[in-house]
Amino acid sequence: MVCFIITSVMVLREAALDIRNATTAEDIARAVAMDAALVGSRARADYIASVADTGGLSLAMLHGRTVAFSCLDQGYFFGKPFISLLVVAPEARRQGVGMALLSHHAATFDEAWTSTNRSNSAMRELLGKAGWTYCGELIGLDEGDPEQFYKSG
């Protein structure tokens, strides 16, 4: 198992937001539970755990509670770091948590990539505010909803 210990602390509207790599089974369970609650399925549980095994699962903690997580794969996207999931709890949205996770990854790598569906206006807006560059789109993955790609740096 590859293990990266990266921690950053940001002040988020008078509260400390701690972003750290998931290193325990409890950390993984927190991310899986949050994802399952939002999508109504545990279909991505094995994927989230596999990303954690490589050191790519980051948690955003606010007052000791997991409010967001991201999965970053370092190899499958043309050898580039790729954020495949960025999930923020509904009650923590539009408070800078997603921005903090994006900033964390952008500061960790010279260049990181991510994608989102064209219909996901909230994510596209977040990426624009974070200064990520739109690089193009791929048609055909999701019928009628092209996947748009962005990079940091």
C-alpha positions as CSV (number, residue, x, y, z in Angstrom):
1,M,0.0,0.0,0.0
2,V,1.3,3.5,-0.9
3,C,0.5,5.9,1.9
4,F,0.7,9.7,1.6
5,I,0.3,11.8,4.7
6,I,-0.8,15.2,3.6
7,T,-2.7,17.4,5.8
8,S,-3.8,21.0,5.3
9,V,-5.9,23.2,7.5
10,M,-8.0,26.0,6.1
11,V,-10.1,28.5,7.9
12,L,-13.6,28.3,6.5
13,R,-16.0,31.0,7.8
14,E,-14.6,31.1,11.3
15,A,-14.2,27.3,11.5
16,A,-11.2,25.1,10.8
17,L,-11.5,22.8,7.9
18,D,-9.0,19.9,8.1
19,I,-8.2,18.2,4.8
20,R,-6.3,14.9,5.2
21,N,-5.7,11.6,3.5
22,A,-7.9,8.7,4.6
23,T,-5.7,6.2,6.4
24,T,-8.1,4.0,8.4
25,A,-11.0,1.7,7.8
26,E,-13.2,4.2,9.7
27,D,-12.1,6.9,7.3
28,I,-13.1,4.8,4.3
29,A,-16.4,3.9,5.9
30,R,-17.2,7.6,6.4
31,A,-16.6,8.3,2.7
32,V,-18.6,5.3,1.6
33,A,-21.5,6.2,3.9
34,M,-21.6,9.8,2.6
35,D,-21.5,8.6,-1.0
36,A,-24.2,6.0,-0.4
37,A,-26.5,8.5,1.3
38,L,-26.2,10.9,-1.6
39,V,-26.5,8.4,-4.5
40,G,-28.7,5.9,-2.8
41,S,-26.4,3.0,-3.4
42,R,-23.1,1.5,-2.2
43,A,-22.1,0.8,-5.8
44,R,-18.9,2.8,-5.6
45,A,-17.8,1.5,-2.2
46,D,-15.1,-0.9,-3.6
47,Y,-13.8,1.8,-5.9
48,I,-13.5,4.3,-3.0
49,A,-11.7,1.7,-0.9
50,S,-9.3,0.9,-3.7
51,V,-8.4,4.6,-4.1
52,A,-7.8,4.8,-0.3
53,D,-5.4,1.9,-0.6
54,T,-3.3,3.9,-3.0
55,G,-3.4,7.1,-0.8
56,G,-5.8,9.0,-3.0
57,L,-8.8,9.4,-0.7
58,S,-8.9,12.8,0.9
59,L,-11.4,13.8,3.6
60,A,-12.5,17.3,4.5
61,M,-13.3,17.4,8.2
62,L,-15.2,20.2,9.9
63,H,-15.6,20.1,13.7
64,G,-14.5,16.5,13.6
65,R,-17.2,15.5,11.1
66,T,-16.5,14.4,7.5
67,V,-18.3,16.9,5.3
68,A,-16.6,16.0,1.9
69,F,-14.2,13.7,0.3
70,S,-12.4,13.3,-3.0
71,C,-10.9,10.4,-4.9
72,L,-7.7,11.1,-6.8
73,D,-6.2,8.4,-9.1
74,Q,-2.6,9.0,-10.1
75,G,-2.2,6.6,-13.0
76,Y,-5.2,5.7,-15.2
77,F,-5.8,9.1,-16.9
78,F,-2.8,9.2,-19.2
79,G,-0.5,9.0,-16.2
80,K,-1.9,12.3,-14.8
81,P,-3.4,12.8,-11.3
82,F,-7.2,12.7,-11.9
83,I,-9.9,13.6,-9.4
84,S,-12.6,11.1,-10.2
85,L,-15.0,12.0,-7.4
86,L,-15.5,15.1,-5.4
87,V,-18.4,14.8,-3.0
88,V,-19.7,17.4,-0.6
89,A,-22.5,16.9,1.9
90,P,-25.5,19.0,1.1
91,E,-25.3,21.0,4.3
92,A,-21.7,21.9,3.5
93,R,-22.2,23.0,-0.1
94,R,-21.5,26.6,-1.2
95,Q,-19.3,27.2,1.8
96,G,-15.9,26.7,0.2
97,V,-15.4,23.0,1.1
98,G,-15.2,21.9,-2.6
99,M,-12.9,24.8,-3.3
100,A,-10.7,23.7,-0.4
101,L,-10.4,20.1,-1.8
102,L,-9.6,21.4,-5.3
103,S,-7.0,23.8,-3.9
104,H,-5.5,21.0,-1.8
105,H,-5.0,18.8,-4.9
106,A,-3.8,21.7,-7.1
107,A,-1.2,22.5,-4.5
108,T,-0.1,18.9,-4.2
109,F,0.6,18.3,-7.9
110,D,2.0,20.4,-10.7
111,E,-1.1,19.5,-12.7
112,A,-4.3,17.7,-11.8
113,W,-7.3,16.8,-13.9
114,T,-11.0,16.2,-13.4
115,S,-14.1,16.0,-15.4
116,T,-17.8,16.6,-14.9
117,N,-21.0,16.3,-17.0
118,R,-22.0,19.4,-18.9
119,S,-25.3,19.3,-16.9
120,N,-23.4,19.7,-13.6
121,S,-23.5,23.4,-13.4
122,A,-22.5,23.6,-9.8
123,M,-19.2,21.7,-10.4
124,R,-18.5,23.7,-13.6
125,E,-19.0,26.9,-11.6
126,L,-16.7,25.6,-8.8
127,L,-14.0,24.7,-11.3
128,G,-14.2,28.1,-12.9
129,K,-13.9,29.9,-9.6
130,A,-11.0,27.7,-8.6
131,G,-9.2,28.7,-11.8
132,W,-9.2,25.3,-13.4
133,T,-8.9,25.4,-17.2
134,Y,-11.6,23.9,-19.4
135,C,-9.9,21.5,-21.9
136,G,-12.7,20.0,-24.0
137,E,-15.4,17.4,-23.9
138,L,-16.1,13.8,-24.8
139,I,-19.4,12.9,-26.3
140,G,-21.0,9.5,-25.8
141,L,-20.2,8.5,-22.2
142,D,-23.6,9.6,-20.9
143,E,-26.2,9.9,-23.6
144,G,-27.0,13.6,-24.2
145,D,-24.7,14.9,-21.5
146,P,-21.1,15.3,-22.6
147,E,-18.2,14.9,-20.1
148,Q,-16.2,18.1,-19.8
149,F,-12.5,18.0,-18.8
150,Y,-10.5,20.5,-16.7
151,K,-7.0,20.8,-15.4
152,S,-5.4,22.8,-12.7
153,G,-2.2,24.8,-13.0
